[in-house]
Amino acid sequence: MKWIEISNERPKPQEQLLVLISNRVASVVKFNGFNFTDDGLDVDDVTHWCYLPEIPILKRELLREG
């Protein structure tokens, strides 16, 4: 997972992201192409962001499929 400063690069629109707010608080939000939002409300003071990692597949899910 690589943190990217918002001043260096913007994420792709409509992606769900992990962001740092004021360099202290982590939150999962979406980027609408202009603003970071959480349930439609703007999230201010985003300093860094990164894409969420893929969710691991649990062993019991593999057993059900097999």
PDBQT receptor file of N, H, CA, C and O in Angstrom, charges set to zero:
ATOM      1  N   MET A   1       0.846  -1.165   0.000  1.00  0.00    +0.000 N 
ATOM      2  CA  MET A   1       0.000   0.000   0.000  1.00  0.00    +0.000 C 
ATOM      3  C   MET A   1       0.893   1.231   0.000  1.00  0.00    +0.000 C 
ATOM      4  O   MET A   1       1.769   1.374   0.853  1.00  0.00    +0.000 OA
ATOM      5  N   LYS A   2       0.667   2.115  -0.959  1.00  0.00    +0.000 N 
ATOM      6  H   LYS A   2      -0.045   1.998  -1.652  1.00  0.00    +0.000 HD
ATOM      7  CA  LYS A   2       1.510   3.298  -1.102  1.00  0.00    +0.000 C 
ATOM      8  C   LYS A   2       0.666   4.553  -0.878  1.00  0.00    +0.000 C 
ATOM      9  O   LYS A   2      -0.315   4.771  -1.589  1.00  0.00    +0.000 OA
ATOM     10  N   TRP A   3       1.038   5.380   0.105  1.00  0.00    +0.000 N 
ATOM     11  H   TRP A   3       1.835   5.202   0.683  1.00  0.00    +0.000 HD
ATOM     12  CA  TRP A   3       0.348   6.633   0.350  1.00  0.00    +0.000 C 
ATOM     13  C   TRP A   3       0.814   7.677  -0.660  1.00  0.00    +0.000 C 
ATOM     14  O   TRP A   3       2.008   7.807  -0.927  1.00  0.00    +0.000 OA
ATOM     15  N   ILE A   4      -0.141   8.417  -1.216  1.00  0.00    +0.000 N 
ATOM     16  H   ILE A   4      -1.112   8.311  -0.999  1.00  0.00    +0.000 HD
ATOM     17  CA  ILE A   4       0.159   9.438  -2.220  1.00  0.00    +0.000 C 
ATOM     18  C   ILE A   4      -0.333  10.788  -1.686  1.00  0.00    +0.000 C 
ATOM     19  O   ILE A   4      -1.471  10.907  -1.230  1.00  0.00    +0.000 OA
ATOM     20  N   GLU A   5       0.524  11.786  -1.747  1.00  0.00    +0.000 N 
ATOM     21  H   GLU A   5       1.448  11.689  -2.117  1.00  0.00    +0.000 HD
ATOM     22  CA  GLU A   5       0.122  13.126  -1.318  1.00  0.00    +0.000 C 
ATOM     23  C   GLU A   5      -0.880  13.694  -2.313  1.00  0.00    +0.000 C 
ATOM     24  O   GLU A   5      -0.693  13.590  -3.525  1.00  0.00    +0.000 OA
ATOM     25  N   ILE A   6      -1.949  14.298  -1.791  1.00  0.00    +0.000 N 
ATOM     26  H   ILE A   6      -2.101  14.383  -0.806  1.00  0.00    +0.000 HD
ATOM     27  CA  ILE A   6      -2.991  14.844  -2.651  1.00  0.00    +0.000 C 
ATOM     28  C   ILE A   6      -2.444  15.957  -3.550  1.00  0.00    +0.000 C 
ATOM     29  O   ILE A   6      -2.961  16.179  -4.645  1.00  0.00    +0.000 OA
ATOM     30  N   SER A   7      -1.409  16.650  -3.095  1.00  0.00    +0.000 N 
ATOM     31  H   SER A   7      -0.989  16.469  -2.205  1.00  0.00    +0.000 HD
ATOM     32  CA  SER A   7      -0.827  17.718  -3.907  1.00  0.00    +0.000 C 
ATOM     33  C   SER A   7      -0.041  17.170  -5.092  1.00  0.00    +0.000 C 
ATOM     34  O   SER A   7       0.219  17.904  -6.046  1.00  0.00    +0.000 OA
ATOM     35  N   ASN A   8       0.347  15.877  -5.050  1.00  0.00    +0.000 N 
ATOM     36  H   ASN A   8       0.136  15.281  -4.275  1.00  0.00    +0.000 HD
ATOM     37  CA  ASN A   8       1.124  15.269  -6.135  1.00  0.00    +0.000 C 
ATOM     38  C   ASN A   8       0.267  14.578  -7.185  1.00  0.00    +0.000 C 
ATOM     39  O   ASN A   8       0.614  14.570  -8.366  1.00  0.00    +0.000 OA
ATOM     40  N   GLU A   9      -0.851  13.998  -6.762  1.00  0.00    +0.000 N 
ATOM     41  H   GLU A   9      -1.133  14.004  -5.803  1.00  0.00    +0.000 HD
ATOM     42  CA  GLU A   9      -1.660  13.198  -7.694  1.00  0.00    +0.000 C 
ATOM     43  C   GLU A   9      -3.070  13.029  -7.158  1.00  0.00    +0.000 C 
ATOM     44  O   GLU A   9      -3.277  12.895  -5.952  1.00  0.00    +0.000 OA
ATOM     45  N   ARG A  10      -4.039  13.037  -8.069  1.00  0.00    +0.000 N 
ATOM     46  H   ARG A  10      -3.871  13.146  -9.048  1.00  0.00    +0.000 HD
ATOM     47  CA  ARG A  10      -5.443  12.789  -7.712  1.00  0.00    +0.000 C 
ATOM     48  C   ARG A  10      -5.814  11.363  -8.115  1.00  0.00    +0.000 C 
ATOM     49  O   ARG A  10      -5.304  10.856  -9.113  1.00  0.00    +0.000 OA
ATOM     50  N   PRO A  11      -6.692  10.712  -7.355  1.00  0.00    +0.000 N 
ATOM     51  CA  PRO A  11      -7.120   9.354  -7.717  1.00  0.00    +0.000 C 
ATOM     52  C   PRO A  11      -8.123   9.369  -8.863  1.00  0.00    +0.000 C 
ATOM     53  O   PRO A  11      -8.623  10.424  -9.253  1.00  0.00    +0.000 OA
ATOM     54  N   LYS A  12      -8.409   8.184  -9.399  1.00  0.00    +0.000 N 
ATOM     55  H   LYS A  12      -8.002   7.327  -9.082  1.00  0.00    +0.000 HD
ATOM     56  CA  LYS A  12      -9.427   8.037 -10.435  1.00  0.00    +0.000 C 
ATOM     57  C   LYS A  12     -10.803   8.296  -9.817  1.00  0.00    +0.000 C 
ATOM     58  O   LYS A  12     -11.047   7.912  -8.673  1.00  0.00    +0.000 OA
ATOM     59  N   PRO A  13     -11.704   8.944 -10.565  1.00  0.00    +0.000 N 
ATOM     60  CA  PRO A  13     -13.058   9.173 -10.039  1.00  0.00    +0.000 C 
ATOM     61  C   PRO A  13     -13.794   7.862  -9.754  1.00  0.00    +0.000 C 
ATOM     62  O   PRO A  13     -13.575   6.847 -10.415  1.00  0.00    +0.000 OA
ATOM     63  N   GLN A  14     -14.658   7.916  -8.768  1.00  0.00    +0.000 N 
ATOM     64  H   GLN A  14     -14.836   8.741  -8.231  1.00  0.00    +0.000 HD
ATOM     65  CA  GLN A  14     -15.542   6.830  -8.344  1.00  0.00    +0.000 C 
ATOM     66  C   GLN A  14     -14.822   5.665  -7.684  1.00  0.00    +0.000 C 
ATOM     67  O   GLN A  14     -15.420   4.610  -7.474  1.00  0.00    +0.000 OA
ATOM     68  N   GLU A  15     -13.566   5.837  -7.359  1.00  0.00    +0.000 N 
ATOM     69  H   GLU A  15     -13.080   6.694  -7.530  1.00  0.00    +0.000 HD
ATOM     70  CA  GLU A  15     -12.829   4.789  -6.654  1.00  0.00    +0.000 C 
ATOM     71  C   GLU A  15     -13.052   4.926  -5.150  1.00  0.00    +0.000 C 
ATOM     72  O   GLU A  15     -13.142   6.034  -4.623  1.00  0.00    +0.000 OA
ATOM     73  N   GLN A  16     -13.137   3.804  -4.480  1.00  0.00    +0.000 N 
ATOM     74  H   GLN A  16     -13.064   2.903  -4.909  1.00  0.00    +0.000 HD
ATOM     75  CA  GLN A  16     -13.179   3.812  -3.027  1.00  0.00    +0.000 C 
ATOM     76  C   GLN A  16     -11.739   3.797  -2.544  1.00  0.00    +0.000 C 
ATOM     77  O   GLN A  16     -10.929   3.001  -3.017  1.00  0.00    +0.000 OA
ATOM     78  N   LEU A  17     -11.420   4.678  -1.602  1.00  0.00    +0.000 N 
ATOM     79  H   LEU A  17     -12.079   5.325  -1.218  1.00  0.00    +0.000 HD
ATOM     80  CA  LEU A  17     -10.040   4.911  -1.198  1.00  0.00    +0.000 C 
ATOM     81  C   LEU A  17      -9.903   4.964   0.312  1.00  0.00    +0.000 C 
ATOM     82  O   LEU A  17     -10.879   5.139   1.041  1.00  0.00    +0.000 OA
ATOM     83  N   LEU A  18      -8.678   4.809   0.756  1.00  0.00    +0.000 N 
ATOM     84  H   LEU A  18      -7.886   4.666   0.164  1.00  0.00    +0.000 HD
ATOM     85  CA  LEU A  18      -8.333   5.074   2.134  1.00  0.00    +0.000 C 
ATOM     86  C   LEU A  18      -7.622   6.419   2.135  1.00  0.00    +0.000 C 
ATOM     87  O   LEU A  18      -6.673   6.614   1.375  1.00  0.00    +0.000 OA
ATOM     88  N   VAL A  19      -8.067   7.351   2.978  1.00  0.00    +0.000 N 
ATOM     89  H   VAL A  19      -8.838   7.193   3.595  1.00  0.00    +0.000 HD
ATOM     90  CA  VAL A  19      -7.451   8.672   3.021  1.00  0.00    +0.000 C 
ATOM     91  C   VAL A  19      -6.988   9.006   4.430  1.00  0.00    +0.000 C 
ATOM     92  O   VAL A  19      -7.501   8.481   5.418  1.00  0.00    +0.000 OA
ATOM     93  N   LEU A  20      -6.002   9.896   4.495  1.00  0.00    +0.000 N 
ATOM     94  H   LEU A  20      -5.584  10.322   3.692  1.00  0.00    +0.000 HD
ATOM     95  CA  LEU A  20      -5.602  10.489   5.763  1.00  0.00    +0.000 C 
ATOM     96  C   LEU A  20      -6.166  11.899   5.805  1.00  0.00    +0.000 C 
ATOM     97  O   LEU A  20      -6.002  12.673   4.863  1.00  0.00    +0.000 OA
ATOM     98  N   ILE A  21      -6.828  12.222   6.898  1.00  0.00    +0.000 N 
ATOM     99  H   ILE A  21      -6.961  11.593   7.664  1.00  0.00    +0.000 HD
ATOM    100  CA  ILE A  21      -7.407  13.541   7.083  1.00  0.00    +0.000 C 
ATOM    101  C   ILE A  21      -6.539  14.279   8.090  1.00  0.00    +0.000 C 
ATOM    102  O   ILE A  21      -6.336  13.810   9.209  1.00  0.00    +0.000 OA
ATOM    103  N   SER A  22      -6.032  15.432   7.686  1.00  0.00    +0.000 N 
ATOM    104  H   SER A  22      -6.198  15.813   6.777  1.00  0.00    +0.000 HD
ATOM    105  CA  SER A  22      -5.130  16.242   8.522  1.00  0.00    +0.000 C 
ATOM    106  C   SER A  22      -3.941  15.432   9.030  1.00  0.00    +0.000 C 
ATOM    107  O   SER A  22      -3.457  15.664  10.138  1.00  0.00    +0.000 OA
ATOM    108  N   ASN A  23      -3.468  14.478   8.218  1.00  0.00    +0.000 N 
ATOM    109  H   ASN A  23      -3.861  14.290   7.318  1.00  0.00    +0.000 HD
ATOM    110  CA  ASN A  23      -2.306  13.634   8.557  1.00  0.00    +0.000 C 
ATOM    111  C   ASN A  23      -2.503  12.799   9.815  1.00  0.00    +0.000 C 
ATOM    112  O   ASN A  23      -1.524  12.312  10.380  1.00  0.00    +0.000 OA
ATOM    113  N   ARG A  24      -3.762  12.617  10.278  1.00  0.00    +0.000 N 
ATOM    114  H   ARG A  24      -4.558  13.013   9.820  1.00  0.00    +0.000 HD
ATOM    115  CA  ARG A  24      -3.975  11.912  11.540  1.00  0.00    +0.000 C 
ATOM    116  C   ARG A  24      -5.015  10.812  11.471  1.00  0.00    +0.000 C 
ATOM    117  O   ARG A  24      -4.798   9.726  12.009  1.00  0.00    +0.000 OA
ATOM    118  N   VAL A  25      -6.131  11.069  10.825  1.00  0.00    +0.000 N 
ATOM    119  H   VAL A  25      -6.307  11.951  10.389  1.00  0.00    +0.000 HD
ATOM    120  CA  VAL A  25      -7.278  10.170  10.884  1.00  0.00    +0.000 C 
ATOM    121  C   VAL A  25      -7.441   9.461   9.549  1.00  0.00    +0.000 C 
ATOM    122  O   VAL A  25      -7.474  10.108   8.502  1.00  0.00    +0.000 OA
ATOM    123  N   ALA A  26      -7.542   8.145   9.575  1.00  0.00    +0.000 N 
ATOM    124  H   ALA A  26      -7.515   7.619  10.425  1.00  0.00    +0.000 HD
ATOM    125  CA  ALA A  26      -7.759   7.376   8.359  1.00  0.00    +0.000 C 
ATOM    126  C   ALA A  26      -9.256   7.125   8.189  1.00  0.00    +0.000 C 
ATOM    127  O   ALA A  26      -9.973   6.875   9.158  1.00  0.00    +0.000 OA
ATOM    128  N   SER A  27      -9.716   7.196   6.929  1.00  0.00    +0.000 N 
ATOM    129  H   SER A  27      -9.134   7.399   6.141  1.00  0.00    +0.000 HD
ATOM    130  CA  SER A  27     -11.130   6.974   6.644  1.00  0.00    +0.000 C 
ATOM    131  C   SER A  27     -11.269   6.414   5.233  1.00  0.00    +0.000 C 
ATOM    132  O   SER A  27     -10.454   6.710   4.359  1.00  0.00    +0.000 OA
ATOM    133  N   VAL A  28     -12.296   5.610   5.015  1.00  0.00    +0.000 N 
ATOM    134  H   VAL A  28     -12.958   5.370   5.725  1.00  0.00    +0.000 HD
ATOM    135  CA  VAL A  28     -12.592   5.089   3.680  1.00  0.00    +0.000 C 
ATOM    136  C   VAL A  28     -13.637   6.009   3.049  1.00  0.00    +0.000 C 
ATOM    137  O   VAL A  28     -14.703   6.235   3.622  1.00  0.00    +0.000 OA
ATOM    138  N   VAL A  29     -13.323   6.536   1.867  1.00  0.00    +0.000 N 
ATOM    139  H   VAL A  29     -12.457   6.353   1.401  1.00  0.00    +0.000 HD
ATOM    140  CA  VAL A  29     -14.183   7.502   1.183  1.00  0.00    +0.000 C 
ATOM    141  C   VAL A  29     -14.203   7.200  -0.312  1.00  0.00    +0.000 C 
ATOM    142  O   VAL A  29     -13.513   6.291  -0.775  1.00  0.00    +0.000 OA
ATOM    143  N   LYS A  30     -14.989   7.957  -1.059  1.00  0.00    +0.000 N 
ATOM    144  H   LYS A  30     -15.550   8.695  -0.683  1.00  0.00    +0.000 HD
ATOM    145  CA  LYS A  30     -14.969   7.909  -2.524  1.00  0.00    +0.000 C 
ATOM    146  C   LYS A  30     -14.495   9.253  -3.050  1.00  0.00    +0.000 C 
ATOM    147  O   LYS A  30     -14.651  10.281  -2.390  1.00  0.00    +0.000 OA
ATOM    148  N   PHE A  31     -13.915   9.236  -4.243  1.00  0.00    +0.000 N 
ATOM    149  H   PHE A  31     -13.788   8.402  -4.778  1.00  0.00    +0.000 HD
ATOM    150  CA  PHE A  31     -13.503  10.467  -4.915  1.00  0.00    +0.000 C 
ATOM    151  C   PHE A  31     -14.419  10.639  -6.107  1.00  0.00    +0.000 C 
ATOM    152  O   PHE A  31     -14.492   9.751  -6.956  1.00  0.00    +0.000 OA
ATOM    153  N   ASN A  32     -15.126  11.771  -6.197  1.00  0.00    +0.000 N 
ATOM    154  H   ASN A  32     -15.067  12.493  -5.508  1.00  0.00    +0.000 HD
ATOM    155  CA  ASN A  32     -16.092  11.973  -7.272  1.00  0.00    +0.000 C 
ATOM    156  C   ASN A  32     -15.518  12.712  -8.471  1.00  0.00    +0.000 C 
ATOM    157  O   ASN A  32     -16.260  13.092  -9.377  1.00  0.00    +0.000 OA
ATOM    158  N   GLY A  33     -14.220  12.916  -8.487  1.00  0.00    +0.000 N 
ATOM    159  H   GLY A  33     -13.618  12.607  -7.751  1.00  0.00    +0.000 HD
ATOM    160  CA  GLY A  33     -13.574  13.650  -9.568  1.00  0.00    +0.000 C 
ATOM    161  C   GLY A  33     -13.208  15.063  -9.152  1.00  0.00    +0.000 C 
ATOM    162  O   GLY A  33     -12.352  15.702  -9.764  1.00  0.00    +0.000 OA
ATOM    163  N   PHE A  34     -13.861  15.542  -8.109  1.00  0.00    +0.000 N 
ATOM    164  H   PHE A  34     -14.556  15.023  -7.611  1.00  0.00    +0.000 HD
ATOM    165  CA  PHE A  34     -13.591  16.882  -7.587  1.00  0.00    +0.000 C 
ATOM    166  C   PHE A  34     -13.318  16.868  -6.088  1.00  0.00    +0.000 C 
ATOM    167  O   PHE A  34     -12.402  17.534  -5.606  1.00  0.00    +0.000 OA
ATOM    168  N   ASN A  35     -14.136  16.091  -5.349  1.00  0.00    +0.000 N 
ATOM    169  H   ASN A  35     -14.881  15.551  -5.741  1.00  0.00    +0.000 HD
ATOM    170  CA  ASN A  35     -14.055  16.061  -3.885  1.00  0.00    +0.000 C 
ATOM    171  C   ASN A  35     -14.039  14.623  -3.381  1.00  0.00    +0.000 C 
ATOM    172  O   ASN A  35     -14.477  13.696  -4.063  1.00  0.00    +0.000 OA
ATOM    173  N   PHE A  36     -13.525  14.468  -2.173  1.00  0.00    +0.000 N 
ATOM    174  H   PHE A  36     -13.169  15.221  -1.618  1.00  0.00    +0.000 HD
ATOM    175  CA  PHE A  36     -13.634  13.210  -1.461  1.00  0.00    +0.000 C 
ATOM    176  C   PHE A  36     -14.952  13.256  -0.703  1.00  0.00    +0.000 C 
ATOM    177  O   PHE A  36     -15.274  14.267  -0.078  1.00  0.00    +0.000 OA
ATOM    178  N   THR A  37     -15.720  12.164  -0.753  1.00  0.00    +0.000 N 
ATOM    179  H   THR A  37     -15.459  11.343  -1.260  1.00  0.00    +0.000 HD
ATOM    180  CA  THR A  37     -17.028  12.160  -0.101  1.00  0.00    +0.000 C 
ATOM    181  C   THR A  37     -17.223  10.888   0.720  1.00  0.00    +0.000 C 
ATOM    182  O   THR A  37     -16.645   9.840   0.434  1.00  0.00    +0.000 OA
ATOM    183  N   ASP A  38     -18.049  11.017   1.739  1.00  0.00    +0.000 N 
ATOM    184  H   ASP A  38     -18.518  11.868   1.972  1.00  0.00    +0.000 HD
ATOM    185  CA  ASP A  38     -18.448   9.900   2.585  1.00  0.00    +0.000 C 
ATOM    186  C   ASP A  38     -19.954   9.994   2.738  1.00  0.00    +0.000 C 
ATOM    187  O   ASP A  38     -20.454  10.917   3.380  1.00  0.00    +0.000 OA
ATOM    188  N   ASP A  39     -20.683   9.053   2.158  1.00  0.00    +0.000 N 
ATOM    189  H   ASP A  39     -20.277   8.303   1.636  1.00  0.00    +0.000 HD
ATOM    190  CA  ASP A  39     -22.151   9.074   2.146  1.00  0.00    +0.000 C 
ATOM    191  C   ASP A  39     -22.688  10.391   1.594  1.00  0.00    +0.000 C 
ATOM    192  O   ASP A  39     -23.676  10.922   2.101  1.00  0.00    +0.000 OA
ATOM    193  N   GLY A  40     -22.038  10.918   0.555  1.00  0.00    +0.000 N 
ATOM    194  H   GLY A  40     -21.235  10.486   0.143  1.00  0.00    +0.000 HD
ATOM    195  CA  GLY A  40     -22.490  12.129  -0.109  1.00  0.00    +0.000 C 
ATOM    196  C   GLY A  40     -22.016  13.423   0.516  1.00  0.00    +0.000 C 
ATOM    197  O   GLY A  40     -22.221  14.492  -0.060  1.00  0.00    +0.000 OA
ATOM    198  N   LEU A  41     -21.388  13.358   1.678  1.00  0.00    +0.000 N 
ATOM    199  H   LEU A  41     -21.221  12.491   2.146  1.00  0.00    +0.000 HD
ATOM    200  CA  LEU A  41     -20.880  14.561   2.338  1.00  0.00    +0.000 C 
ATOM    201  C   LEU A  41     -19.403  14.746   2.016  1.00  0.00    +0.000 C 
ATOM    202  O   LEU A  41     -18.635  13.784   2.029  1.00  0.00    +0.000 OA
ATOM    203  N   ASP A  42     -19.005  15.988   1.725  1.00  0.00    +0.000 N 
ATOM    204  H   ASP A  42     -19.628  16.770   1.714  1.00  0.00    +0.000 HD
ATOM    205  CA  ASP A  42     -17.606  16.272   1.425  1.00  0.00    +0.000 C 
ATOM    206  C   ASP A  42     -16.718  16.011   2.632  1.00  0.00    +0.000 C 
ATOM    207  O   ASP A  42     -17.089  16.307   3.768  1.00  0.00    +0.000 OA
ATOM    208  N   VAL A  43     -15.547  15.456   2.372  1.00  0.00    +0.000 N 
ATOM    209  H   VAL A  43     -15.245  15.215   1.449  1.00  0.00    +0.000 HD
ATOM    210  CA  VAL A  43     -14.539  15.216   3.404  1.00  0.00    +0.000 C 
ATOM    211  C   VAL A  43     -13.410  16.213   3.141  1.00  0.00    +0.000 C 
ATOM    212  O   VAL A  43     -12.776  16.180   2.087  1.00  0.00    +0.000 OA
ATOM    213  N   ASP A  44     -13.171  17.088   4.098  1.00  0.00    +0.000 N 
ATOM    214  H   ASP A  44     -13.686  17.114   4.954  1.00  0.00    +0.000 HD
ATOM    215  CA  ASP A  44     -12.155  18.133   3.951  1.00  0.00    +0.000 C 
ATOM    216  C   ASP A  44     -10.840  17.723   4.577  1.00  0.00    +0.000 C 
ATOM    217  O   ASP A  44     -10.772  16.758   5.338  1.00  0.00    +0.000 OA
ATOM    218  N   ASP A  45      -9.799  18.461   4.250  1.00  0.00    +0.000 N 
ATOM    219  H   ASP A  45      -9.854  19.245   3.631  1.00  0.00    +0.000 HD
ATOM    220  CA  ASP A  45      -8.465  18.312   4.842  1.00  0.00    +0.000 C 
ATOM    221  C   ASP A  45      -7.802  16.968   4.552  1.00  0.00    +0.000 C 
ATOM    222  O   ASP A  45      -7.027  16.471   5.368  1.00  0.00    +0.000 OA
ATOM    223  N   VAL A  46      -8.104  16.374   3.386  1.00  0.00    +0.000 N 
ATOM    224  H   VAL A  46      -8.734  16.779   2.723  1.00  0.00    +0.000 HD
ATOM    225  CA  VAL A  46      -7.422  15.141   2.979  1.00  0.00    +0.000 C 
ATOM    226  C   VAL A  46      -6.000  15.501   2.577  1.00  0.00    +0.000 C 
ATOM    227  O   VAL A  46      -5.787  16.373   1.734  1.00  0.00    +0.000 OA
ATOM    228  N   THR A  47      -5.031  14.829   3.181  1.00  0.00    +0.000 N 
ATOM    229  H   THR A  47      -5.204  14.121   3.866  1.00  0.00    +0.000 HD
ATOM    230  CA  THR A  47      -3.626  15.097   2.882  1.00  0.00    +0.000 C 
ATOM    231  C   THR A  47      -2.987  14.003   2.023  1.00  0.00    +0.000 C 
ATOM    232  O   THR A  47      -2.117  14.289   1.201  1.00  0.00    +0.000 OA
ATOM    233  N   HIS A  48      -3.419  12.750   2.212  1.00  0.00    +0.000 N 
ATOM    234  H   HIS A  48      -4.126  12.518   2.880  1.00  0.00    +0.000 HD
ATOM    235  CA  HIS A  48      -2.856  11.600   1.497  1.00  0.00    +0.000 C 
ATOM    236  C   HIS A  48      -3.980  10.621   1.178  1.00  0.00    +0.000 C 
ATOM    237  O   HIS A  48      -5.023  10.614   1.832  1.00  0.00    +0.000 OA
ATOM    238  N   TRP A  49      -3.749   9.800   0.164  1.00  0.00    +0.000 N 
ATOM    239  H   TRP A  49      -2.902   9.805  -0.368  1.00  0.00    +0.000 HD
ATOM    240  CA  TRP A  49      -4.723   8.765  -0.192  1.00  0.00    +0.000 C 
ATOM    241  C   TRP A  49      -3.994   7.548  -0.732  1.00  0.00    +0.000 C 
ATOM    242  O   TRP A  49      -2.836   7.627  -1.141  1.00  0.00    +0.000 OA
ATOM    243  N   CYS A  50      -4.695   6.419  -0.726  1.00  0.00    +0.000 N 
ATOM    244  H   CYS A  50      -5.636   6.355  -0.394  1.00  0.00    +0.000 HD
ATOM    245  CA  CYS A  50      -4.185   5.206  -1.372  1.00  0.00    +0.000 C 
ATOM    246  C   CYS A  50      -5.373   4.321  -1.745  1.00  0.00    +0.000 C 
ATOM    247  O   CYS A  50      -6.437   4.389  -1.130  1.00  0.00    +0.000 OA
ATOM    248  N   TYR A  51      -5.164   3.489  -2.767  1.00  0.00    +0.000 N 
ATOM    249  H   TYR A  51      -4.299   3.434  -3.267  1.00  0.00    +0.000 HD
ATOM    250  CA  TYR A  51      -6.208   2.543  -3.162  1.00  0.00    +0.000 C 
ATOM    251  C   TYR A  51      -6.307   1.454  -2.110  1.00  0.00    +0.000 C 
ATOM    252  O   TYR A  51      -5.308   1.091  -1.489  1.00  0.00    +0.000 OA
ATOM    253  N   LEU A  52      -7.500   0.939  -1.912  1.00  0.00    +0.000 N 
ATOM    254  H   LEU A  52      -8.311   1.234  -2.417  1.00  0.00    +0.000 HD
ATOM    255  CA  LEU A  52      -7.706  -0.148  -0.960  1.00  0.00    +0.000 C 
ATOM    256  C   LEU A  52      -7.099  -1.436  -1.515  1.00  0.00    +0.000 C 
ATOM    257  O   LEU A  52      -7.165  -1.686  -2.719  1.00  0.00    +0.000 OA
ATOM    258  N   PRO A  53      -6.515  -2.242  -0.655  1.00  0.00    +0.000 N 
ATOM    259  CA  PRO A  53      -5.994  -3.534  -1.131  1.00  0.00    +0.000 C 
ATOM    260  C   PRO A  53      -7.152  -4.476  -1.446  1.00  0.00    +0.000 C 
ATOM    261  O   PRO A  53      -8.273  -4.276  -0.977  1.00  0.00    +0.000 OA
ATOM    262  N   GLU A  54      -6.875  -5.489  -2.232  1.00  0.00    +0.000 N 
ATOM    263  H   GLU A  54      -5.965  -5.651  -2.612  1.00  0.00    +0.000 HD
ATOM    264  CA  GLU A  54      -7.894  -6.499  -2.517  1.00  0.00    +0.000 C 
ATOM    265  C   GLU A  54      -8.208  -7.265  -1.248  1.00  0.00    +0.000 C 
ATOM    266  O   GLU A  54      -7.333  -7.487  -0.411  1.00  0.00    +0.000 OA
ATOM    267  N   ILE A  55      -9.461  -7.668  -1.107  1.00  0.00    +0.000 N 
ATOM    268  H   ILE A  55     -10.173  -7.488  -1.786  1.00  0.00    +0.000 HD
ATOM    269  CA  ILE A  55      -9.890  -8.427   0.054  1.00  0.00    +0.000 C 
ATOM    270  C   ILE A  55      -9.431  -9.874  -0.117  1.00  0.00    +0.000 C 
ATOM    271  O   ILE A  55      -9.642 -10.463  -1.177  1.00  0.00    +0.000 OA
ATOM    272  N   PRO A  56      -8.806 -10.455   0.912  1.00  0.00    +0.000 N 
ATOM    273  CA  PRO A  56      -8.340 -11.839   0.788  1.00  0.00    +0.000 C 
ATOM    274  C   PRO A  56      -9.522 -12.810   0.768  1.00  0.00    +0.000 C 
ATOM    275  O   PRO A  56     -10.571 -12.540   1.353  1.00  0.00    +0.000 OA
ATOM    276  N   ILE A  57      -9.340 -13.919   0.101  1.00  0.00    +0.000 N 
ATOM    277  H   ILE A  57      -8.488 -14.138  -0.374  1.00  0.00    +0.000 HD
ATOM    278  CA  ILE A  57     -10.355 -14.969   0.069  1.00  0.00    +0.000 C 
ATOM    279  C   ILE A  57     -10.135 -15.860   1.281  1.00  0.00    +0.000 C 
ATOM    280  O   ILE A  57      -9.024 -16.335   1.517  1.00  0.00    +0.000 OA
ATOM    281  N   LEU A  58     -11.183 -16.082   2.040  1.00  0.00    +0.000 N 
ATOM    282  H   LEU A  58     -12.085 -15.696   1.848  1.00  0.00    +0.000 HD
ATOM    283  CA  LEU A  58     -11.081 -16.933   3.222  1.00  0.00    +0.000 C 
ATOM    284  C   LEU A  58     -11.065 -18.397   2.821  1.00  0.00    +0.000 C 
ATOM    285  O   LEU A  58     -11.662 -18.769   1.811  1.00  0.00    +0.000 OA
ATOM    286  N   LYS A  59     -10.396 -19.226   3.593  1.00  0.00    +0.000 N 
ATOM    287  H   LYS A  59      -9.911 -18.924   4.414  1.00  0.00    +0.000 HD
ATOM    288  CA  LYS A  59     -10.290 -20.651   3.280  1.00  0.00    +0.000 C 
ATOM    289  C   LYS A  59     -11.654 -21.320   3.227  1.00  0.00    +0.000 C 
ATOM    290  O   LYS A  59     -11.881 -22.175   2.371  1.00  0.00    +0.000 OA
ATOM    291  N   ARG A  60     -12.565 -20.954   4.118  1.00  0.00    +0.000 N 
ATOM    292  H   ARG A  60     -12.381 -20.260   4.814  1.00  0.00    +0.000 HD
ATOM    293  CA  ARG A  60     -13.873 -21.609   4.114  1.00  0.00    +0.000 C 
ATOM    294  C   ARG A  60     -14.659 -21.284   2.842  1.00  0.00    +0.000 C 
ATOM    295  O   ARG A  60     -15.455 -22.103   2.383  1.00  0.00    +0.000 OA
ATOM    296  N   GLU A  61     -14.440 -20.086   2.265  1.00  0.00    +0.000 N 
ATOM    297  H   GLU A  61     -13.793 -19.421   2.639  1.00  0.00    +0.000 HD
ATOM    298  CA  GLU A  61     -15.079 -19.759   1.005  1.00  0.00    +0.000 C 
ATOM    299  C   GLU A  61     -14.534 -20.645  -0.121  1.00  0.00    +0.000 C 
ATOM    300  O   GLU A  61     -15.279 -21.043  -1.017  1.00  0.00    +0.000 OA
ATOM    301  N   LEU A  62     -13.246 -20.949  -0.071  1.00  0.00    +0.000 N 
ATOM    302  H   LEU A  62     -12.641 -20.626   0.658  1.00  0.00    +0.000 HD
ATOM    303  CA  LEU A  62     -12.649 -21.832  -1.067  1.00  0.00    +0.000 C 
ATOM    304  C   LEU A  62     -13.222 -23.230  -0.957  1.00  0.00    +0.000 C 
ATOM    305  O   LEU A  62     -13.451 -23.891  -1.970  1.00  0.00    +0.000 OA
ATOM    306  N   LEU A  63     -13.458 -23.689   0.271  1.00  0.00    +0.000 N 
ATOM    307  H   LEU A  63     -13.272 -23.153   1.094  1.00  0.00    +0.000 HD
ATOM    308  CA  LEU A  63     -14.005 -25.032   0.483  1.00  0.00    +0.000 C 
ATOM    309  C   LEU A  63     -15.432 -25.133  -0.075  1.00  0.00    +0.000 C 
ATOM    310  O   LEU A  63     -15.806 -26.162  -0.638  1.00  0.00    +0.000 OA
ATOM    311  N   ARG A  64     -16.224 -24.069   0.081  1.00  0.00    +0.000 N 
ATOM    312  H   ARG A  64     -15.920 -23.233   0.538  1.00  0.00    +0.000 HD
ATOM    313  CA  ARG A  64     -17.593 -24.068  -0.447  1.00  0.00    +0.000 C 
ATOM    314  C   ARG A  64     -17.603 -24.142  -1.967  1.00  0.00    +0.000 C 
ATOM    315  O   ARG A  64     -18.439 -24.824  -2.559  1.00  0.00    +0.000 OA
ATOM    316  N   GLU A  65     -16.661 -23.427  -2.598  1.00  0.00    +0.000 N 
ATOM    317  H   GLU A  65     -15.982 -22.873  -2.117  1.00  0.00    +0.000 HD
ATOM    318  CA  GLU A  65     -16.611 -23.395  -4.059  1.00  0.00    +0.000 C 
ATOM    319  C   GLU A  65     -16.109 -24.724  -4.625  1.00  0.00    +0.000 C 
ATOM    320  O   GLU A  65     -16.515 -25.120  -5.718  1.00  0.00    +0.000 OA
ATOM    321  N   GLY A  66     -15.247 -25.404  -3.909  1.00  0.00    +0.000 N 
ATOM    322  H   GLY A  66     -14.917 -25.082  -3.021  1.00  0.00    +0.000 HD
ATOM    323  CA  GLY A  66     -14.598 -26.607  -4.412  1.00  0.00    +0.000 C 
ATOM    324  C   GLY A  66     -15.478 -27.778  -4.272  1.00  0.00    +0.000 C 
ATOM    325  O   GLY A  66     -15.095 -28.886  -4.645  1.00  0.00    +0.000 OA
TER     326      GLY A  66
